[in-house]
Amino acid sequence: RLSEDESAQLIEHVVGAPIPESLAAAIYAHAHGNAFFTEELARGAHAYEEGAVRIPDSIRLAVRARVRRLSAEAARVLGVASVFTRPLPFAVLPALAELPESTVLDALDEALAARLLSIARTGTESYEFAHDLVRQSLYEELNPSRRARLHRRAAQALEQLGDGSDPET
């Protein structure tokens, strides 16, 4: 991972001119030091200055290409998991993905091996996206109707688990 200073240097190199600290900080906040994400976000630096932050097509295409290398089931699990902005408990995934538990376990193994998901630090049997830009890219591929239904089903599944916290889905 790049440090904040290294990230600012890379952004300035890509942009070809000095940049405001606020712009460097905004890109660093989204890229979290990932060199590829930093470079691609820097290419659209003008969007940050205008306040219209959007994931560049290059990042979305890279995520899509990585997901296409996985099984259809793993891609499905990642797609439904993208509605979670915090660590997601395993227990909700089979119902949300409408897949058997054993299939979801295999899908998680694939996503972990591809480094698209990681084991959440918050507890056992919880997962989170390795990078939020990956989650956002997958989320943006869902149409609004599917998003709404997945959010509702995720909230219902969390409620059934007895998770009284705000699901942030």
Disulfide bonds with the S-S distance in Angstrom:
none
